[in-house]
Amino acid sequence: MRIKSQKFEPGERVELDGNSFEHCQFDKCVMLFRATSAVSFDDCSFNDVLWHFEGPASLTVQFMKAISEAAEDYGRGLIVNTFPILKDWIKPEILATVLGKQNV
């Protein structure tokens, strides 16, 4: 469903799966993602939102956490290298710590 120019209020639960958000404002709401269908955001703003993962999304997050903890530097590198865009989002000093001060 296309959702355009809507403001989501504090505490409101926002179902993400299957929705396309355009020019929306998310203010201290709960973002619920299950990974059952695609979601998109276009020109949206996020203020202190809480991300909640259920079902397949929760299992994926748990798997990524387990890999990063079990394999330490290798696992963290695997996560960051699997999602290269993370390198653009994470502050260099944090990324260096996550990757064990490898070439960043």
CORRAQUI-V201973 format. One record per helix or strand. SS is the DSSP state (@ for helix, = for strand). FROM is the first residue (numbers start at 1). LEN is the number of residues. Records with the same first field share a line. If there is no record, write none. Layout:
BEGIN
SS=FROM-LEN / FROM-LEN
END
This chain:
BEGIN
==2-3 / 7-2 / 13-3 / 20-3 / 25-3 / 30-4 / 40-3 / 45-3 / 50-4
@=55-16 / 72-11 / 86-4 / 92-7
END
